[in-house]
Amino acid sequence: MLKLENVSYSYIDGGTKRTILENVNYEFEKGKFYTILGPSGSGKTTLLSIIAGLDRPESGKVYYDGEDIEKIGLTNYRKNKIGIVFQQYNLLTYLTAVENIELAMTETDNEVPKNTREVAYALLEKFGIVQSKADRMVNKLSGGEQQRVAIARSIASNVDLIFADEPTGNLDTDTEKEIIKIFKNLTEEYGKTVIVVTHSTIVSGLSDHRAYLSNRTLNDM
């Protein structure tokens, strides 16, 4: 589903060029749950930004279903091919939970049901957000509930590839395990591909594949 080919990335720090990714090659299969680990500063978030089309590599290519994402168009790729879950949720706090989901459904070019409100309620309920909570402003929900809304939003536009950057970093252990179950369910029941950047051994221990980013390259653990 997703392939990295000779991806490199550098930046200038105080007049010195620092390379954090060098000729990274890796393939992600459809319907699998991946975690990317590595020491702080190794470039995990940068790598996620590149494969999510939020940043461009210095050299190399990223392919989605065999097509260069640059040819797909990065805006089109982000809008119609992928969903992203952030550590800080990045929900629109002036909207309710269900309105956040509906908005995601209306912003994509993908085919989505016409009865968006009904589908949004049903989607949230699958992730443990009942209608009474779905009608609340999202900033009135707990951290774990907001992250559930964020995950529901990431798939509401009918995409098959989900990225998450430290999605359980602000959550307690029990809530973290619940979020992991949701990710596993997305792969096992819905056939989604989930790629999570994390420091958590709990998250990585329950993933299908673990990759480690170190010495500017990514390898299976």
Biotite code that builds the C-alpha atoms (Angstrom):
import biotite.structure as struc

atoms = struc.array([
    struc.Atom([0.000, 0.000, 0.000], chain_id="A", res_id=1, res_name="MET", atom_name="CA", element="C"),
    struc.Atom([2.791, 2.436, 0.884], chain_id="A", res_id=2, res_name="LEU", atom_name="CA", element="C"),
    struc.Atom([6.408, 2.319, -0.250], chain_id="A", res_id=3, res_name="LYS", atom_name="CA", element="C"),
    struc.Atom([9.415, 4.482, 0.605], chain_id="A", res_id=4, res_name="LEU", atom_name="CA", element="C"),
    struc.Atom([12.175, 4.531, -1.990], chain_id="A", res_id=5, res_name="GLU", atom_name="CA", element="C"),
    struc.Atom([15.557, 6.061, -1.106], chain_id="A", res_id=6, res_name="ASN", atom_name="CA", element="C"),
    struc.Atom([13.989, 8.767, 1.046], chain_id="A", res_id=7, res_name="VAL", atom_name="CA", element="C"),
    struc.Atom([16.478, 11.269, 2.481], chain_id="A", res_id=8, res_name="SER", atom_name="CA", element="C"),
    struc.Atom([15.961, 14.426, 4.510], chain_id="A", res_id=9, res_name="TYR", atom_name="CA", element="C"),
    struc.Atom([18.343, 17.087, 5.847], chain_id="A", res_id=10, res_name="SER", atom_name="CA", element="C"),
    struc.Atom([18.082, 20.481, 7.476], chain_id="A", res_id=11, res_name="TYR", atom_name="CA", element="C"),
    struc.Atom([20.465, 23.335, 8.219], chain_id="A", res_id=12, res_name="ILE", atom_name="CA", element="C"),
    struc.Atom([21.282, 23.891, 11.889], chain_id="A", res_id=13, res_name="ASP", atom_name="CA", element="C"),
    struc.Atom([23.530, 26.856, 12.667], chain_id="A", res_id=14, res_name="GLY", atom_name="CA", element="C"),
    struc.Atom([25.125, 26.699, 9.237], chain_id="A", res_id=15, res_name="GLY", atom_name="CA", element="C"),
    struc.Atom([25.690, 22.937, 9.490], chain_id="A", res_id=16, res_name="THR", atom_name="CA", element="C"),
    struc.Atom([23.768, 20.466, 7.343], chain_id="A", res_id=17, res_name="LYS", atom_name="CA", element="C"),
    struc.Atom([22.281, 17.679, 9.452], chain_id="A", res_id=18, res_name="ARG", atom_name="CA", element="C"),
    struc.Atom([20.989, 14.538, 7.763], chain_id="A", res_id=19, res_name="THR", atom_name="CA", element="C"),
    struc.Atom([18.312, 12.689, 9.722], chain_id="A", res_id=20, res_name="ILE", atom_name="CA", element="C"),
    struc.Atom([17.009, 10.328, 7.018], chain_id="A", res_id=21, res_name="LEU", atom_name="CA", element="C"),
    struc.Atom([19.306, 8.728, 4.440], chain_id="A", res_id=22, res_name="GLU", atom_name="CA", element="C"),
    struc.Atom([18.140, 6.442, 1.626], chain_id="A", res_id=23, res_name="ASN", atom_name="CA", element="C"),
    struc.Atom([15.269, 4.991, 3.650], chain_id="A", res_id=24, res_name="VAL", atom_name="CA", element="C"),
    struc.Atom([13.539, 2.063, 1.942], chain_id="A", res_id=25, res_name="ASN", atom_name="CA", element="C"),
    struc.Atom([10.498, 0.394, 3.469], chain_id="A", res_id=26, res_name="TYR", atom_name="CA", element="C"),
    struc.Atom([7.137, -1.088, 2.465], chain_id="A", res_id=27, res_name="GLU", atom_name="CA", element="C"),
    struc.Atom([3.878, -1.084, 4.420], chain_id="A", res_id=28, res_name="PHE", atom_name="CA", element="C"),
    struc.Atom([1.307, -3.769, 3.599], chain_id="A", res_id=29, res_name="GLU", atom_name="CA", element="C"),
    struc.Atom([-2.443, -3.255, 3.463], chain_id="A", res_id=30, res_name="LYS", atom_name="CA", element="C"),
    struc.Atom([-4.450, -4.263, 6.515], chain_id="A", res_id=31, res_name="GLY", atom_name="CA", element="C"),
    struc.Atom([-1.550, -4.246, 8.983], chain_id="A", res_id=32, res_name="LYS", atom_name="CA", element="C"),
    struc.Atom([-0.832, -2.298, 12.170], chain_id="A", res_id=33, res_name="PHE", atom_name="CA", element="C"),
    struc.Atom([2.703, -0.834, 12.188], chain_id="A", res_id=34, res_name="TYR", atom_name="CA", element="C"),
    struc.Atom([4.591, 1.015, 14.887], chain_id="A", res_id=35, res_name="THR", atom_name="CA", element="C"),
    struc.Atom([7.696, 3.130, 14.291], chain_id="A", res_id=36, res_name="ILE", atom_name="CA", element="C"),
    struc.Atom([10.024, 3.500, 17.258], chain_id="A", res_id=37, res_name="LEU", atom_name="CA", element="C"),
    struc.Atom([13.367, 5.178, 17.794], chain_id="A", res_id=38, res_name="GLY", atom_name="CA", element="C"),
    struc.Atom([15.266, 7.489, 20.122], chain_id="A", res_id=39, res_name="PRO", atom_name="CA", element="C"),
    struc.Atom([14.206, 11.111, 20.572], chain_id="A", res_id=40, res_name="SER", atom_name="CA", element="C"),
    struc.Atom([15.503, 13.242, 17.726], chain_id="A", res_id=41, res_name="GLY", atom_name="CA", element="C"),
    struc.Atom([15.906, 10.291, 15.361], chain_id="A", res_id=42, res_name="SER", atom_name="CA", element="C"),
    struc.Atom([13.421, 11.748, 12.876], chain_id="A", res_id=43, res_name="GLY", atom_name="CA", element="C"),
    struc.Atom([10.265, 9.700, 13.550], chain_id="A", res_id=44, res_name="LYS", atom_name="CA", element="C"),
    struc.Atom([7.894, 12.652, 13.319], chain_id="A", res_id=45, res_name="THR", atom_name="CA", element="C"),
    struc.Atom([9.737, 13.976, 10.251], chain_id="A", res_id=46, res_name="THR", atom_name="CA", element="C"),
    struc.Atom([9.366, 10.589, 8.581], chain_id="A", res_id=47, res_name="LEU", atom_name="CA", element="C"),
    struc.Atom([5.662, 10.526, 9.404], chain_id="A", res_id=48, res_name="LEU", atom_name="CA", element="C"),
    struc.Atom([5.278, 14.048, 8.003], chain_id="A", res_id=49, res_name="SER", atom_name="CA", element="C"),
    struc.Atom([6.901, 12.928, 4.744], chain_id="A", res_id=50, res_name="ILE", atom_name="CA", element="C"),
    struc.Atom([4.808, 9.798, 4.254], chain_id="A", res_id=51, res_name="ILE", atom_name="CA", element="C"),
    struc.Atom([1.674, 11.759, 5.190], chain_id="A", res_id=52, res_name="ALA", atom_name="CA", element="C"),
    struc.Atom([2.448, 14.393, 2.553], chain_id="A", res_id=53, res_name="GLY", atom_name="CA", element="C"),
    struc.Atom([2.893, 17.164, 5.120], chain_id="A", res_id=54, res_name="LEU", atom_name="CA", element="C"),
    struc.Atom([6.548, 17.646, 4.147], chain_id="A", res_id=55, res_name="ASP", atom_name="CA", element="C"),
    struc.Atom([8.713, 16.736, 1.174], chain_id="A", res_id=56, res_name="ARG", atom_name="CA", element="C"),
    struc.Atom([11.869, 14.610, 1.247], chain_id="A", res_id=57, res_name="PRO", atom_name="CA", element="C"),
    struc.Atom([15.136, 16.096, 0.082], chain_id="A", res_id=58, res_name="GLU", atom_name="CA", element="C"),
    struc.Atom([15.369, 13.154, -2.311], chain_id="A", res_id=59, res_name="SER", atom_name="CA", element="C"),
    struc.Atom([13.599, 9.871, -2.891], chain_id="A", res_id=60, res_name="GLY", atom_name="CA", element="C"),
    struc.Atom([9.931, 9.036, -3.423], chain_id="A", res_id=61, res_name="LYS", atom_name="CA", element="C"),
    struc.Atom([6.859, 7.861, -1.539], chain_id="A", res_id=62, res_name="VAL", atom_name="CA", element="C"),
    struc.Atom([4.390, 5.647, -3.392], chain_id="A", res_id=63, res_name="TYR", atom_name="CA", element="C"),
    struc.Atom([0.744, 5.041, -2.522], chain_id="A", res_id=64, res_name="TYR", atom_name="CA", element="C"),
    struc.Atom([-0.710, 1.986, -4.271], chain_id="A", res_id=65, res_name="ASP", atom_name="CA", element="C"),
    struc.Atom([2.178, 2.160, -6.734], chain_id="A", res_id=66, res_name="GLY", atom_name="CA", element="C"),
    struc.Atom([1.747, 5.852, -7.593], chain_id="A", res_id=67, res_name="GLU", atom_name="CA", element="C"),
    struc.Atom([4.133, 8.632, -6.589], chain_id="A", res_id=68, res_name="ASP", atom_name="CA", element="C"),
    struc.Atom([2.265, 10.828, -4.099], chain_id="A", res_id=69, res_name="ILE", atom_name="CA", element="C"),
    struc.Atom([3.718, 13.892, -5.820], chain_id="A", res_id=70, res_name="GLU", atom_name="CA", element="C"),
    struc.Atom([1.855, 12.836, -8.977], chain_id="A", res_id=71, res_name="LYS", atom_name="CA", element="C"),
    struc.Atom([-1.304, 12.213, -6.966], chain_id="A", res_id=72, res_name="ILE", atom_name="CA", element="C"),
    struc.Atom([-0.813, 15.736, -5.595], chain_id="A", res_id=73, res_name="GLY", atom_name="CA", element="C"),
    struc.Atom([-0.035, 16.211, -1.918], chain_id="A", res_id=74, res_name="LEU", atom_name="CA", element="C"),
    struc.Atom([-3.255, 18.109, -1.213], chain_id="A", res_id=75, res_name="THR", atom_name="CA", element="C"),
    struc.Atom([-5.323, 15.456, -2.977], chain_id="A", res_id=76, res_name="ASN", atom_name="CA", element="C"),
    struc.Atom([-3.382, 12.711, -1.191], chain_id="A", res_id=77, res_name="TYR", atom_name="CA", element="C"),
    struc.Atom([-4.016, 14.222, 2.242], chain_id="A", res_id=78, res_name="ARG", atom_name="CA", element="C"),
    struc.Atom([-7.651, 14.971, 1.443], chain_id="A", res_id=79, res_name="LYS", atom_name="CA", element="C"),
    struc.Atom([-8.693, 11.701, -0.144], chain_id="A", res_id=80, res_name="ASN", atom_name="CA", element="C"),
    struc.Atom([-6.184, 8.950, 0.608], chain_id="A", res_id=81, res_name="LYS", atom_name="CA", element="C"),
    struc.Atom([-5.172, 9.223, 4.279], chain_id="A", res_id=82, res_name="ILE", atom_name="CA", element="C"),
    struc.Atom([-6.332, 10.104, 7.768], chain_id="A", res_id=83, res_name="GLY", atom_name="CA", element="C"),
    struc.Atom([-4.102, 11.566, 10.502], chain_id="A", res_id=84, res_name="ILE", atom_name="CA", element="C"),
    struc.Atom([-4.450, 11.278, 14.292], chain_id="A", res_id=85, res_name="VAL", atom_name="CA", element="C"),
    struc.Atom([-2.405, 13.726, 16.380], chain_id="A", res_id=86, res_name="PHE", atom_name="CA", element="C"),
    struc.Atom([-1.271, 13.531, 20.003], chain_id="A", res_id=87, res_name="GLN", atom_name="CA", element="C"),
    struc.Atom([-3.092, 16.802, 20.732], chain_id="A", res_id=88, res_name="GLN", atom_name="CA", element="C"),
    struc.Atom([-6.231, 15.572, 18.900], chain_id="A", res_id=89, res_name="TYR", atom_name="CA", element="C"),
    struc.Atom([-6.466, 18.710, 16.667], chain_id="A", res_id=90, res_name="ASN", atom_name="CA", element="C"),
    struc.Atom([-10.253, 18.694, 16.828], chain_id="A", res_id=91, res_name="LEU", atom_name="CA", element="C"),
    struc.Atom([-12.270, 21.838, 16.179], chain_id="A", res_id=92, res_name="LEU", atom_name="CA", element="C"),
    struc.Atom([-13.232, 22.873, 19.701], chain_id="A", res_id=93, res_name="THR", atom_name="CA", element="C"),
    struc.Atom([-16.087, 25.125, 18.565], chain_id="A", res_id=94, res_name="TYR", atom_name="CA", element="C"),
    struc.Atom([-17.875, 22.066, 17.140], chain_id="A", res_id=95, res_name="LEU", atom_name="CA", element="C"),
    struc.Atom([-19.482, 19.066, 18.777], chain_id="A", res_id=96, res_name="THR", atom_name="CA", element="C"),
    struc.Atom([-17.987, 15.602, 18.360], chain_id="A", res_id=97, res_name="ALA", atom_name="CA", element="C"),
    struc.Atom([-20.536, 14.629, 15.726], chain_id="A", res_id=98, res_name="VAL", atom_name="CA", element="C"),
    struc.Atom([-20.017, 17.911, 13.855], chain_id="A", res_id=99, res_name="GLU", atom_name="CA", element="C"),
    struc.Atom([-16.264, 17.207, 13.696], chain_id="A", res_id=100, res_name="ASN", atom_name="CA", element="C"),
    struc.Atom([-17.038, 13.871, 12.030], chain_id="A", res_id=101, res_name="ILE", atom_name="CA", element="C"),
    struc.Atom([-19.573, 15.374, 9.623], chain_id="A", res_id=102, res_name="GLU", atom_name="CA", element="C"),
    struc.Atom([-17.107, 18.054, 8.565], chain_id="A", res_id=103, res_name="LEU", atom_name="CA", element="C"),
    struc.Atom([-14.506, 15.410, 7.665], chain_id="A", res_id=104, res_name="ALA", atom_name="CA", element="C"),
    struc.Atom([-17.110, 13.623, 5.559], chain_id="A", res_id=105, res_name="MET", atom_name="CA", element="C"),
    struc.Atom([-17.976, 16.758, 3.601], chain_id="A", res_id=106, res_name="THR", atom_name="CA", element="C"),
    struc.Atom([-14.377, 17.817, 2.935], chain_id="A", res_id=107, res_name="GLU", atom_name="CA", element="C"),
    struc.Atom([-13.370, 14.712, 0.949], chain_id="A", res_id=108, res_name="THR", atom_name="CA", element="C"),
    struc.Atom([-13.928, 13.871, -2.705], chain_id="A", res_id=109, res_name="ASP", atom_name="CA", element="C"),
    struc.Atom([-14.422, 10.228, -1.756], chain_id="A", res_id=110, res_name="ASN", atom_name="CA", element="C"),
    struc.Atom([-17.867, 8.692, -1.845], chain_id="A", res_id=111, res_name="GLU", atom_name="CA", element="C"),
    struc.Atom([-19.588, 9.007, 1.522], chain_id="A", res_id=112, res_name="VAL", atom_name="CA", element="C"),
    struc.Atom([-23.220, 8.396, 2.558], chain_id="A", res_id=113, res_name="PRO", atom_name="CA", element="C"),
    struc.Atom([-25.671, 11.262, 2.120], chain_id="A", res_id=114, res_name="LYS", atom_name="CA", element="C"),
    struc.Atom([-27.087, 10.869, 5.635], chain_id="A", res_id=115, res_name="ASN", atom_name="CA", element="C"),
    struc.Atom([-23.890, 12.182, 7.190], chain_id="A", res_id=116, res_name="THR", atom_name="CA", element="C"),
    struc.Atom([-25.320, 12.954, 10.639], chain_id="A", res_id=117, res_name="ARG", atom_name="CA", element="C"),
    struc.Atom([-26.759, 9.457, 11.093], chain_id="A", res_id=118, res_name="GLU", atom_name="CA", element="C"),
    struc.Atom([-23.559, 7.814, 9.847], chain_id="A", res_id=119, res_name="VAL", atom_name="CA", element="C"),
    struc.Atom([-21.425, 10.068, 12.065], chain_id="A", res_id=120, res_name="ALA", atom_name="CA", element="C"),
    struc.Atom([-23.400, 9.047, 15.157], chain_id="A", res_id=121, res_name="TYR", atom_name="CA", element="C"),
    struc.Atom([-23.050, 5.367, 14.220], chain_id="A", res_id=122, res_name="ALA", atom_name="CA", element="C"),
    struc.Atom([-19.319, 5.717, 13.622], chain_id="A", res_id=123, res_name="LEU", atom_name="CA", element="C"),
    struc.Atom([-18.752, 7.429, 16.958], chain_id="A", res_id=124, res_name="LEU", atom_name="CA", element="C"),
    struc.Atom([-20.797, 4.783, 18.752], chain_id="A", res_id=125, res_name="GLU", atom_name="CA", element="C"),
    struc.Atom([-18.514, 2.088, 17.320], chain_id="A", res_id=126, res_name="LYS", atom_name="CA", element="C"),
    struc.Atom([-15.672, 3.867, 19.116], chain_id="A", res_id=127, res_name="PHE", atom_name="CA", element="C"),
    struc.Atom([-17.524, 4.163, 22.418], chain_id="A", res_id=128, res_name="GLY", atom_name="CA", element="C"),
    struc.Atom([-18.925, 7.683, 22.029], chain_id="A", res_id=129, res_name="ILE", atom_name="CA", element="C"),
    struc.Atom([-22.675, 7.475, 22.648], chain_id="A", res_id=130, res_name="VAL", atom_name="CA", element="C"),
    struc.Atom([-25.038, 10.069, 21.178], chain_id="A", res_id=131, res_name="GLN", atom_name="CA", element="C"),
    struc.Atom([-25.302, 12.124, 24.364], chain_id="A", res_id=132, res_name="SER", atom_name="CA", element="C"),
    struc.Atom([-21.534, 12.615, 24.288], chain_id="A", res_id=133, res_name="LYS", atom_name="CA", element="C"),
    struc.Atom([-21.428, 13.000, 20.507], chain_id="A", res_id=134, res_name="ALA", atom_name="CA", element="C"),
    struc.Atom([-23.608, 16.080, 20.917], chain_id="A", res_id=135, res_name="ASP", atom_name="CA", element="C"),
    struc.Atom([-21.182, 17.705, 23.370], chain_id="A", res_id=136, res_name="ARG", atom_name="CA", element="C"),
    struc.Atom([-18.547, 20.246, 22.427], chain_id="A", res_id=137, res_name="MET", atom_name="CA", element="C"),
    struc.Atom([-15.358, 18.215, 22.071], chain_id="A", res_id=138, res_name="VAL", atom_name="CA", element="C"),
    struc.Atom([-13.498, 20.196, 24.724], chain_id="A", res_id=139, res_name="ASN", atom_name="CA", element="C"),
    struc.Atom([-16.074, 18.924, 27.237], chain_id="A", res_id=140, res_name="LYS", atom_name="CA", element="C"),
    struc.Atom([-14.948, 15.333, 26.615], chain_id="A", res_id=141, res_name="LEU", atom_name="CA", element="C"),
    struc.Atom([-12.092, 13.532, 28.369], chain_id="A", res_id=142, res_name="SER", atom_name="CA", element="C"),
    struc.Atom([-8.732, 13.105, 26.686], chain_id="A", res_id=143, res_name="GLY", atom_name="CA", element="C"),
    struc.Atom([-9.462, 9.491, 25.834], chain_id="A", res_id=144, res_name="GLY", atom_name="CA", element="C"),
    struc.Atom([-12.866, 10.410, 24.415], chain_id="A", res_id=145, res_name="GLU", atom_name="CA", element="C"),
    struc.Atom([-11.368, 13.196, 22.314], chain_id="A", res_id=146, res_name="GLN", atom_name="CA", element="C"),
    struc.Atom([-8.814, 10.766, 20.903], chain_id="A", res_id=147, res_name="GLN", atom_name="CA", element="C"),
    struc.Atom([-11.622, 8.342, 20.014], chain_id="A", res_id=148, res_name="ARG", atom_name="CA", element="C"),
    struc.Atom([-13.347, 11.185, 18.154], chain_id="A", res_id=149, res_name="VAL", atom_name="CA", element="C"),
    struc.Atom([-10.067, 11.992, 16.388], chain_id="A", res_id=150, res_name="ALA", atom_name="CA", element="C"),
    struc.Atom([-9.684, 8.375, 15.251], chain_id="A", res_id=151, res_name="ILE", atom_name="CA", element="C"),
    struc.Atom([-13.292, 8.283, 14.048], chain_id="A", res_id=152, res_name="ALA", atom_name="CA", element="C"),
    struc.Atom([-12.659, 11.511, 12.143], chain_id="A", res_id=153, res_name="ARG", atom_name="CA", element="C"),
    struc.Atom([-9.560, 10.014, 10.506], chain_id="A", res_id=154, res_name="SER", atom_name="CA", element="C"),
    struc.Atom([-11.597, 7.285, 8.798], chain_id="A", res_id=155, res_name="ILE", atom_name="CA", element="C"),
    struc.Atom([-14.820, 9.258, 8.235], chain_id="A", res_id=156, res_name="ALA", atom_name="CA", element="C"),
    struc.Atom([-13.671, 10.304, 4.767], chain_id="A", res_id=157, res_name="SER", atom_name="CA", element="C"),
    struc.Atom([-13.528, 6.661, 3.655], chain_id="A", res_id=158, res_name="ASN", atom_name="CA", element="C"),
    struc.Atom([-9.735, 6.261, 3.512], chain_id="A", res_id=159, res_name="VAL", atom_name="CA", element="C"),
    struc.Atom([-7.660, 3.101, 3.908], chain_id="A", res_id=160, res_name="ASP", atom_name="CA", element="C"),
    struc.Atom([-4.438, 4.517, 5.379], chain_id="A", res_id=161, res_name="LEU", atom_name="CA", element="C"),
    struc.Atom([-4.252, 5.980, 8.898], chain_id="A", res_id=162, res_name="ILE", atom_name="CA", element="C"),
    struc.Atom([-1.228, 7.754, 10.418], chain_id="A", res_id=163, res_name="PHE", atom_name="CA", element="C"),
    struc.Atom([-0.910, 8.544, 14.124], chain_id="A", res_id=164, res_name="ALA", atom_name="CA", element="C"),
    struc.Atom([1.791, 10.568, 15.897], chain_id="A", res_id=165, res_name="ASP", atom_name="CA", element="C"),
    struc.Atom([2.132, 9.574, 19.577], chain_id="A", res_id=166, res_name="GLU", atom_name="CA", element="C"),
    struc.Atom([-1.659, 9.122, 19.818], chain_id="A", res_id=167, res_name="PRO", atom_name="CA", element="C"),
    struc.Atom([-1.546, 7.765, 23.379], chain_id="A", res_id=168, res_name="THR", atom_name="CA", element="C"),
    struc.Atom([1.147, 10.074, 24.766], chain_id="A", res_id=169, res_name="GLY", atom_name="CA", element="C"),
    struc.Atom([-1.295, 12.073, 26.914], chain_id="A", res_id=170, res_name="ASN", atom_name="CA", element="C"),
    struc.Atom([-3.397, 9.115, 28.066], chain_id="A", res_id=171, res_name="LEU", atom_name="CA", element="C"),
    struc.Atom([-3.291, 6.820, 31.080], chain_id="A", res_id=172, res_name="ASP", atom_name="CA", element="C"),
    struc.Atom([-2.383, 3.151, 30.625], chain_id="A", res_id=173, res_name="THR", atom_name="CA", element="C"),
    struc.Atom([-5.944, 1.797, 30.637], chain_id="A", res_id=174, res_name="ASP", atom_name="CA", element="C"),
    struc.Atom([-7.116, 4.356, 28.066], chain_id="A", res_id=175, res_name="THR", atom_name="CA", element="C"),
    struc.Atom([-3.991, 3.700, 26.016], chain_id="A", res_id=176, res_name="GLU", atom_name="CA", element="C"),
    struc.Atom([-4.901, 0.007, 25.793], chain_id="A", res_id=177, res_name="LYS", atom_name="CA", element="C"),
    struc.Atom([-8.426, 0.917, 24.682], chain_id="A", res_id=178, res_name="GLU", atom_name="CA", element="C"),
    struc.Atom([-7.062, 3.124, 21.900], chain_id="A", res_id=179, res_name="ILE", atom_name="CA", element="C"),
    struc.Atom([-4.748, 0.321, 20.753], chain_id="A", res_id=180, res_name="ILE", atom_name="CA", element="C"),
    struc.Atom([-7.746, -2.026, 20.534], chain_id="A", res_id=181, res_name="LYS", atom_name="CA", element="C"),
    struc.Atom([-9.415, 0.491, 18.230], chain_id="A", res_id=182, res_name="ILE", atom_name="CA", element="C"),
    struc.Atom([-6.362, 0.592, 15.958], chain_id="A", res_id=183, res_name="PHE", atom_name="CA", element="C"),
    struc.Atom([-6.190, -3.206, 15.864], chain_id="A", res_id=184, res_name="LYS", atom_name="CA", element="C"),
    struc.Atom([-9.889, -3.363, 15.045], chain_id="A", res_id=185, res_name="ASN", atom_name="CA", element="C"),
    struc.Atom([-9.382, -0.932, 12.163], chain_id="A", res_id=186, res_name="LEU", atom_name="CA", element="C"),
    struc.Atom([-6.901, -3.359, 10.593], chain_id="A", res_id=187, res_name="THR", atom_name="CA", element="C"),
    struc.Atom([-8.569, -6.653, 11.466], chain_id="A", res_id=188, res_name="GLU", atom_name="CA", element="C"),
    struc.Atom([-12.220, -5.778, 10.823], chain_id="A", res_id=189, res_name="GLU", atom_name="CA", element="C"),
    struc.Atom([-11.995, -2.949, 8.290], chain_id="A", res_id=190, res_name="TYR", atom_name="CA", element="C"),
    struc.Atom([-8.740, -3.763, 6.480], chain_id="A", res_id=191, res_name="GLY", atom_name="CA", element="C"),
    struc.Atom([-7.190, -0.367, 7.173], chain_id="A", res_id=192, res_name="LYS", atom_name="CA", element="C"),
    struc.Atom([-3.434, 0.140, 7.288], chain_id="A", res_id=193, res_name="THR", atom_name="CA", element="C"),
    struc.Atom([-2.386, 1.905, 10.505], chain_id="A", res_id=194, res_name="VAL", atom_name="CA", element="C"),
    struc.Atom([1.084, 3.441, 10.997], chain_id="A", res_id=195, res_name="ILE", atom_name="CA", element="C"),
    struc.Atom([1.828, 4.795, 14.477], chain_id="A", res_id=196, res_name="VAL", atom_name="CA", element="C"),
    struc.Atom([4.889, 6.712, 15.673], chain_id="A", res_id=197, res_name="VAL", atom_name="CA", element="C"),
    struc.Atom([5.297, 5.969, 19.368], chain_id="A", res_id=198, res_name="THR", atom_name="CA", element="C"),
    struc.Atom([7.640, 5.688, 22.340], chain_id="A", res_id=199, res_name="HIS", atom_name="CA", element="C"),
    struc.Atom([5.246, 3.281, 24.044], chain_id="A", res_id=200, res_name="SER", atom_name="CA", element="C"),
    struc.Atom([6.299, -0.335, 24.425], chain_id="A", res_id=201, res_name="THR", atom_name="CA", element="C"),
    struc.Atom([2.641, -1.150, 25.161], chain_id="A", res_id=202, res_name="ILE", atom_name="CA", element="C"),
    struc.Atom([1.565, 0.180, 21.765], chain_id="A", res_id=203, res_name="VAL", atom_name="CA", element="C"),
    struc.Atom([4.461, -1.393, 19.871], chain_id="A", res_id=204, res_name="SER", atom_name="CA", element="C"),
    struc.Atom([4.048, -4.723, 21.629], chain_id="A", res_id=205, res_name="GLY", atom_name="CA", element="C"),
    struc.Atom([0.528, -5.092, 20.253], chain_id="A", res_id=206, res_name="LEU", atom_name="CA", element="C"),
    struc.Atom([1.275, -4.038, 16.675], chain_id="A", res_id=207, res_name="SER", atom_name="CA", element="C"),
    struc.Atom([1.683, -6.473, 13.769], chain_id="A", res_id=208, res_name="ASP", atom_name="CA", element="C"),
    struc.Atom([5.037, -5.037, 12.702], chain_id="A", res_id=209, res_name="HIS", atom_name="CA", element="C"),
    struc.Atom([7.613, -2.920, 14.527], chain_id="A", res_id=210, res_name="ARG", atom_name="CA", element="C"),
    struc.Atom([10.166, -0.780, 12.726], chain_id="A", res_id=211, res_name="ALA", atom_name="CA", element="C"),
    struc.Atom([13.048, 1.066, 14.382], chain_id="A", res_id=212, res_name="TYR", atom_name="CA", element="C"),
    struc.Atom([14.427, 4.365, 13.123], chain_id="A", res_id=213, res_name="LEU", atom_name="CA", element="C"),
    struc.Atom([18.085, 4.797, 14.017], chain_id="A", res_id=214, res_name="SER", atom_name="CA", element="C"),
    struc.Atom([21.290, 5.923, 12.288], chain_id="A", res_id=215, res_name="ASN", atom_name="CA", element="C"),
    struc.Atom([19.140, 7.694, 9.666], chain_id="A", res_id=216, res_name="ARG", atom_name="CA", element="C"),
    struc.Atom([17.446, 4.527, 8.398], chain_id="A", res_id=217, res_name="THR", atom_name="CA", element="C"),
    struc.Atom([14.370, 2.385, 9.130], chain_id="A", res_id=218, res_name="LEU", atom_name="CA", element="C"),
    struc.Atom([14.549, -1.358, 9.719], chain_id="A", res_id=219, res_name="ASN", atom_name="CA", element="C"),
    struc.Atom([12.309, -4.105, 11.074], chain_id="A", res_id=220, res_name="ASP", atom_name="CA", element="C"),
    struc.Atom([12.843, -5.027, 14.710], chain_id="A", res_id=221, res_name="MET", atom_name="CA", element="C"),
])
